Amino acid sequence: MKKEISICWLRRDLRLEDHTALYHALKGPHPVLLLFIFDTNILSKLPVKDARVTFIYNTIKELNA
């Protein structure tokens, strides 16, 4: 039997406190899967040690812990 889930795509940042789609997904009846994609089209244009990328990477690590 397939299990239903809600997917919330975090497109450009990791705002969790004021994210309307996430709020509605969490109010729903299904477990929520947060999805964030590191877009290589964006990343390839940034410096190697970009603070924004480091912040996103560290936040995702914390969310997975």
Biopython code that builds the backbone (N, CA, C, O; Angstrom):
import numpy as np
from Bio.PDB.StructureBuilder import StructureBuilder

atoms = [
    (1, "MET", "N", (0.843, -1.183, 0.000)),
    (1, "MET", "CA", (0.000, 0.000, 0.000)),
    (1, "MET", "C", (0.888, 1.247, 0.000)),
    (1, "MET", "O", (1.844, 1.339, 0.770)),
    (2, "LYS", "N", (0.568, 2.182, -0.854)),
    (2, "LYS", "CA", (1.337, 3.420, -0.930)),
    (2, "LYS", "C", (0.912, 4.378, 0.171)),
    (2, "LYS", "O", (-0.271, 4.496, 0.493)),
    (3, "LYS", "N", (1.894, 5.056, 0.738)),
    (3, "LYS", "CA", (1.633, 6.022, 1.800)),
    (3, "LYS", "C", (1.634, 7.424, 1.208)),
    (3, "LYS", "O", (2.548, 7.781, 0.465)),
    (4, "GLU", "N", (0.638, 8.208, 1.523)),
    (4, "GLU", "CA", (0.570, 9.588, 1.015)),
    (4, "GLU", "C", (1.433, 10.498, 1.874)),
    (4, "GLU", "O", (1.512, 10.348, 3.094)),
    (5, "ILE", "N", (2.084, 11.452, 1.197)),
    (5, "ILE", "CA", (2.887, 12.452, 1.890)),
    (5, "ILE", "C", (2.625, 13.810, 1.248)),
    (5, "ILE", "O", (2.102, 13.902, 0.138)),
    (6, "SER", "N", (2.993, 14.843, 1.961)),
    (6, "SER", "CA", (2.978, 16.200, 1.412)),
    (6, "SER", "C", (4.429, 16.611, 1.199)),
    (6, "SER", "O", (5.279, 16.368, 2.055)),
    (7, "ILE", "N", (4.710, 17.234, 0.055)),
    (7, "ILE", "CA", (6.052, 17.698, -0.244)),
    (7, "ILE", "C", (6.056, 19.216, -0.212)),
    (7, "ILE", "O", (5.216, 19.863, -0.837)),
    (8, "CYS", "N", (6.996, 19.772, 0.513)),
    (8, "CYS", "CA", (7.149, 21.225, 0.558)),
    (8, "CYS", "C", (8.522, 21.559, -0.006)),
    (8, "CYS", "O", (9.548, 21.198, 0.571)),
    (9, "TRP", "N", (8.528, 22.248, -1.136)),
    (9, "TRP", "CA", (9.760, 22.590, -1.832)),
    (9, "TRP", "C", (10.250, 23.946, -1.346)),
    (9, "TRP", "O", (9.577, 24.958, -1.538)),
    (10, "LEU", "N", (11.415, 23.967, -0.721)),
    (10, "LEU", "CA", (12.055, 25.200, -0.283)),
    (10, "LEU", "C", (12.934, 25.661, -1.432)),
    (10, "LEU", "O", (14.044, 25.157, -1.607)),
    (11, "ARG", "N", (12.452, 26.606, -2.211)),
    (11, "ARG", "CA", (13.092, 26.936, -3.478)),
    (11, "ARG", "C", (14.352, 27.769, -3.357)),
    (11, "ARG", "O", (15.385, 27.388, -3.907)),
    (12, "ARG", "N", (14.307, 28.871, -2.669)),
    (12, "ARG", "CA", (15.442, 29.804, -2.680)),
    (12, "ARG", "C", (16.095, 29.989, -1.320)),
    (12, "ARG", "O", (17.222, 30.477, -1.233)),
    (13, "ASP", "N", (15.409, 29.609, -0.277)),
    (13, "ASP", "CA", (15.976, 29.781, 1.062)),
    (13, "ASP", "C", (15.373, 28.740, 1.980)),
    (13, "ASP", "O", (14.579, 27.900, 1.555)),
    (14, "LEU", "N", (15.752, 28.804, 3.223)),
    (14, "LEU", "CA", (15.273, 27.820, 4.188)),
    (14, "LEU", "C", (14.386, 28.442, 5.254)),
    (14, "LEU", "O", (14.410, 28.022, 6.411)),
    (15, "ARG", "N", (13.610, 29.438, 4.869)),
    (15, "ARG", "CA", (12.686, 30.033, 5.830)),
    (15, "ARG", "C", (11.713, 28.955, 6.312)),
    (15, "ARG", "O", (11.033, 28.319, 5.508)),
    (16, "LEU", "N", (11.655, 28.762, 7.600)),
    (16, "LEU", "CA", (10.725, 27.791, 8.158)),
    (16, "LEU", "C", (9.647, 28.466, 8.990)),
    (16, "LEU", "O", (8.553, 27.920, 9.137)),
    (17, "GLU", "N", (9.929, 29.628, 9.532)),
    (17, "GLU", "CA", (9.007, 30.272, 10.462)),
    (17, "GLU", "C", (7.897, 31.049, 9.778)),
    (17, "GLU", "O", (6.825, 31.216, 10.360)),
    (18, "ASP", "N", (8.117, 31.526, 8.566)),
    (18, "ASP", "CA", (7.065, 32.303, 7.897)),
    (18, "ASP", "C", (6.822, 31.779, 6.484)),
    (18, "ASP", "O", (6.632, 32.557, 5.549)),
    (19, "HIS", "N", (6.832, 30.467, 6.340)),
    (19, "HIS", "CA", (6.686, 29.814, 5.046)),
    (19, "HIS", "C", (5.246, 29.306, 4.912)),
    (19, "HIS", "O", (4.870, 28.323, 5.551)),
    (20, "THR", "N", (4.459, 29.967, 4.095)),
    (20, "THR", "CA", (3.028, 29.659, 3.985)),
    (20, "THR", "C", (2.774, 28.224, 3.530)),
    (20, "THR", "O", (1.930, 27.539, 4.107)),
    (21, "ALA", "N", (3.484, 27.761, 2.514)),
    (21, "ALA", "CA", (3.267, 26.404, 2.010)),
    (21, "ALA", "C", (3.598, 25.359, 3.071)),
    (21, "ALA", "O", (2.880, 24.370, 3.219)),
    (22, "LEU", "N", (4.683, 25.578, 3.807)),
    (22, "LEU", "CA", (5.050, 24.647, 4.871)),
    (22, "LEU", "C", (3.995, 24.641, 5.970)),
    (22, "LEU", "O", (3.635, 23.582, 6.485)),
    (23, "TYR", "N", (3.510, 25.803, 6.324)),
    (23, "TYR", "CA", (2.459, 25.917, 7.342)),
    (23, "TYR", "C", (1.249, 25.068, 6.963)),
    (23, "TYR", "O", (0.736, 24.308, 7.785)),
    (24, "HIS", "N", (0.800, 25.197, 5.731)),
    (24, "HIS", "CA", (-0.383, 24.454, 5.293)),
    (24, "HIS", "C", (-0.098, 22.954, 5.170)),
    (24, "HIS", "O", (-0.964, 22.130, 5.466)),
    (25, "ALA", "N", (1.106, 22.606, 4.738)),
    (25, "ALA", "CA", (1.463, 21.188, 4.650)),
    (25, "ALA", "C", (1.457, 20.548, 6.039)),
    (25, "ALA", "O", (0.966, 19.432, 6.205)),
    (26, "LEU", "N", (1.997, 21.247, 7.029)),
    (26, "LEU", "CA", (2.049, 20.713, 8.388)),
    (26, "LEU", "C", (0.662, 20.611, 9.024)),
    (26, "LEU", "O", (0.443, 19.774, 9.899)),
    (27, "LYS", "N", (-0.262, 21.444, 8.595)),
    (27, "LYS", "CA", (-1.631, 21.375, 9.112)),
    (27, "LYS", "C", (-2.406, 20.219, 8.499)),
    (27, "LYS", "O", (-3.446, 19.819, 9.023)),
    (28, "GLY", "N", (-1.909, 19.682, 7.397)),
    (28, "GLY", "CA", (-2.598, 18.608, 6.697)),
    (28, "GLY", "C", (-2.450, 17.264, 7.392)),
    (28, "GLY", "O", (-1.760, 17.147, 8.405)),
    (29, "PRO", "N", (-3.106, 16.254, 6.837)),
    (29, "PRO", "CA", (-3.136, 14.936, 7.478)),
    (29, "PRO", "C", (-1.927, 14.047, 7.191)),
    (29, "PRO", "O", (-1.803, 12.981, 7.793)),
    (30, "HIS", "N", (-1.036, 14.454, 6.295)),
    (30, "HIS", "CA", (0.048, 13.578, 5.857)),
    (30, "HIS", "C", (1.405, 14.039, 6.392)),
    (30, "HIS", "O", (1.586, 15.219, 6.693)),
    (31, "PRO", "N", (2.355, 13.111, 6.509)),
    (31, "PRO", "CA", (3.723, 13.497, 6.856)),
    (31, "PRO", "C", (4.268, 14.445, 5.784)),
    (31, "PRO", "O", (3.869, 14.379, 4.621)),
    (32, "VAL", "N", (5.182, 15.324, 6.192)),
    (32, "VAL", "CA", (5.711, 16.342, 5.272)),
    (32, "VAL", "C", (7.175, 16.036, 4.963)),
    (32, "VAL", "O", (7.981, 15.789, 5.860)),
    (33, "LEU", "N", (7.491, 16.060, 3.673)),
    (33, "LEU", "CA", (8.855, 15.919, 3.202)),
    (33, "LEU", "C", (9.328, 17.283, 2.737)),
    (33, "LEU", "O", (8.758, 17.851, 1.805)),
    (34, "LEU", "N", (10.381, 17.827, 3.384)),
    (34, "LEU", "CA", (10.972, 19.087, 2.947)),
    (34, "LEU", "C", (11.960, 18.789, 1.836)),
    (34, "LEU", "O", (12.769, 17.867, 1.944)),
    (35, "LEU", "N", (11.892, 19.566, 0.775)),
    (35, "LEU", "CA", (12.757, 19.342, -0.379)),
    (35, "LEU", "C", (13.499, 20.622, -0.710)),
    (35, "LEU", "O", (12.889, 21.673, -0.908)),
    (36, "PHE", "N", (14.819, 20.531, -0.770)),
    (36, "PHE", "CA", (15.645, 21.651, -1.196)),
    (36, "PHE", "C", (16.637, 21.115, -2.203)),
    (36, "PHE", "O", (17.289, 20.101, -1.956)),
    (37, "ILE", "N", (16.757, 21.786, -3.341)),
    (37, "ILE", "CA", (17.652, 21.339, -4.397)),
    (37, "ILE", "C", (18.777, 22.358, -4.549)),
    (37, "ILE", "O", (18.526, 23.547, -4.747)),
    (38, "PHE", "N", (20.021, 21.884, -4.455)),
    (38, "PHE", "CA", (21.165, 22.741, -4.742)),
    (38, "PHE", "C", (21.236, 22.892, -6.256)),
    (38, "PHE", "O", (21.614, 21.954, -6.956)),
    (39, "ASP", "N", (20.880, 24.050, -6.758)),
    (39, "ASP", "CA", (20.834, 24.314, -8.195)),
    (39, "ASP", "C", (22.227, 24.670, -8.700)),
    (39, "ASP", "O", (22.768, 25.720, -8.354)),
    (40, "THR", "N", (22.799, 23.802, -9.509)),
    (40, "THR", "CA", (24.160, 24.037, -9.999)),
    (40, "THR", "C", (24.242, 25.256, -10.915)),
    (40, "THR", "O", (25.314, 25.845, -11.058)),
    (41, "ASN", "N", (23.134, 25.642, -11.534)),
    (41, "ASN", "CA", (23.142, 26.867, -12.349)),
    (41, "ASN", "C", (23.399, 28.094, -11.488)),
    (41, "ASN", "O", (24.029, 29.052, -11.935)),
    (42, "ILE", "N", (22.915, 28.064, -10.267)),
    (42, "ILE", "CA", (23.131, 29.169, -9.331)),
    (42, "ILE", "C", (24.487, 29.009, -8.634)),
    (42, "ILE", "O", (25.260, 29.962, -8.539)),
    (43, "LEU", "N", (24.764, 27.800, -8.150)),
    (43, "LEU", "CA", (25.987, 27.563, -7.382)),
    (43, "LEU", "C", (27.251, 27.799, -8.190)),
    (43, "LEU", "O", (28.245, 28.280, -7.646)),
    (44, "SER", "N", (27.236, 27.474, -9.466)),
    (44, "SER", "CA", (28.446, 27.615, -10.275)),
    (44, "SER", "C", (28.860, 29.072, -10.453)),
    (44, "SER", "O", (30.001, 29.347, -10.825)),
    (45, "LYS", "N", (27.945, 30.012, -10.193)),
    (45, "LYS", "CA", (28.236, 31.439, -10.347)),
    (45, "LYS", "C", (28.698, 32.083, -9.039)),
    (45, "LYS", "O", (29.064, 33.258, -9.021)),
    (46, "LEU", "N", (28.681, 31.312, -7.939)),
    (46, "LEU", "CA", (29.048, 31.849, -6.626)),
    (46, "LEU", "C", (30.497, 31.521, -6.295)),
    (46, "LEU", "O", (31.051, 30.553, -6.816)),
    (47, "PRO", "N", (31.117, 32.331, -5.423)),
    (47, "PRO", "CA", (32.477, 32.010, -4.971)),
    (47, "PRO", "C", (32.490, 30.660, -4.243)),
    (47, "PRO", "O", (31.470, 30.221, -3.712)),
    (48, "VAL", "N", (33.638, 30.021, -4.227)),
    (48, "VAL", "CA", (33.758, 28.696, -3.609)),
    (48, "VAL", "C", (33.337, 28.732, -2.136)),
    (48, "VAL", "O", (32.641, 27.826, -1.675)),
    (49, "LYS", "N", (33.745, 29.755, -1.400)),
    (49, "LYS", "CA", (33.403, 29.846, 0.026)),
    (49, "LYS", "C", (32.343, 30.916, 0.247)),
    (49, "LYS", "O", (32.587, 31.906, 0.937)),
    (50, "ASP", "N", (31.185, 30.718, -0.329)),
    (50, "ASP", "CA", (30.077, 31.664, -0.197)),
    (50, "ASP", "C", (29.324, 31.397, 1.109)),
    (50, "ASP", "O", (28.926, 30.262, 1.370)),
    (51, "ALA", "N", (29.128, 32.416, 1.918)),
    (51, "ALA", "CA", (28.474, 32.261, 3.224)),
    (51, "ALA", "C", (27.044, 31.747, 3.091)),
    (51, "ALA", "O", (26.571, 31.011, 3.956)),
    (52, "ARG", "N", (26.353, 32.124, 2.023)),
    (52, "ARG", "CA", (24.966, 31.662, 1.829)),
    (52, "ARG", "C", (24.913, 30.152, 1.630)),
    (52, "ARG", "O", (24.056, 29.470, 2.193)),
    (53, "VAL", "N", (25.823, 29.645, 0.836)),
    (53, "VAL", "CA", (25.844, 28.199, 0.578)),
    (53, "VAL", "C", (26.233, 27.449, 1.845)),
    (53, "VAL", "O", (25.650, 26.410, 2.153)),
    (54, "THR", "N", (27.202, 27.960, 2.572)),
    (54, "THR", "CA", (27.607, 27.340, 3.835)),
    (54, "THR", "C", (26.446, 27.307, 4.811)),
    (54, "THR", "O", (26.223, 26.293, 5.473)),
    (55, "PHE", "N", (25.695, 28.412, 4.913)),
    (55, "PHE", "CA", (24.530, 28.468, 5.801)),
    (55, "PHE", "C", (23.497, 27.424, 5.402)),
    (55, "PHE", "O", (22.982, 26.704, 6.257)),
    (56, "ILE", "N", (23.190, 27.337, 4.118)),
    (56, "ILE", "CA", (22.195, 26.368, 3.646)),
    (56, "ILE", "C", (22.660, 24.946, 3.937)),
    (56, "ILE", "O", (21.888, 24.134, 4.449)),
    (57, "TYR", "N", (23.903, 24.640, 3.620)),
    (57, "TYR", "CA", (24.440, 23.304, 3.864)),
    (57, "TYR", "C", (24.363, 22.946, 5.355)),
    (57, "TYR", "O", (23.915, 21.855, 5.708)),
    (58, "ASN", "N", (24.795, 23.853, 6.217)),
    (58, "ASN", "CA", (24.768, 23.583, 7.667)),
    (58, "ASN", "C", (23.353, 23.432, 8.193)),
    (58, "ASN", "O", (23.096, 22.592, 9.055)),
    (59, "THR", "N", (22.441, 24.229, 7.688)),
    (59, "THR", "CA", (21.039, 24.133, 8.127)),
    (59, "THR", "C", (20.441, 22.796, 7.720)),
    (59, "THR", "O", (19.738, 22.162, 8.507)),
    (60, "ILE", "N", (20.715, 22.366, 6.500)),
    (60, "ILE", "CA", (20.195, 21.066, 6.046)),
    (60, "ILE", "C", (20.781, 19.928, 6.886)),
    (60, "ILE", "O", (20.073, 18.980, 7.226)),
    (61, "LYS", "N", (22.071, 20.019, 7.219)),
    (61, "LYS", "CA", (22.685, 19.017, 8.091)),
    (61, "LYS", "C", (21.970, 18.957, 9.434)),
    (61, "LYS", "O", (21.707, 17.874, 9.956)),
    (62, "GLU", "N", (21.655, 20.129, 9.994)),
    (62, "GLU", "CA", (20.960, 20.169, 11.295)),
    (62, "GLU", "C", (19.552, 19.586, 11.189)),
    (62, "GLU", "O", (19.109, 18.870, 12.088)),
    (63, "LEU", "N", (18.847, 19.888, 10.097)),
    (63, "LEU", "CA", (17.494, 19.366, 9.920)),
    (63, "LEU", "C", (17.494, 17.850, 9.795)),
    (63, "LEU", "O", (16.541, 17.196, 10.219)),
    (64, "ASN", "N", (18.540, 17.286, 9.223)),
    (64, "ASN", "CA", (18.631, 15.841, 9.042)),
    (64, "ASN", "C", (19.076, 15.118, 10.311)),
    (64, "ASN", "O", (18.907, 13.905, 10.431)),
    (65, "ALA", "N", (19.641, 15.862, 11.252)),
    (65, "ALA", "CA", (20.176, 15.228, 12.472)),
    (65, "ALA", "C", (19.068, 14.746, 13.402)),
    (65, "ALA", "O", (19.351, 14.193, 14.465)),
]
sb = StructureBuilder()
sb.init_structure("model")
sb.init_model(0)
sb.init_chain("A")
sb.init_seg("    ")
for serial, (resi, resn, name, xyz) in enumerate(atoms, 1):
    if name == "N":
        sb.init_residue(resn, " ", resi, " ")
    sb.init_atom(name, np.array(xyz, "f"), 0.0, 1.0, " ", f" {name:<3s}", serial, name[0])
structure = sb.get_structure()
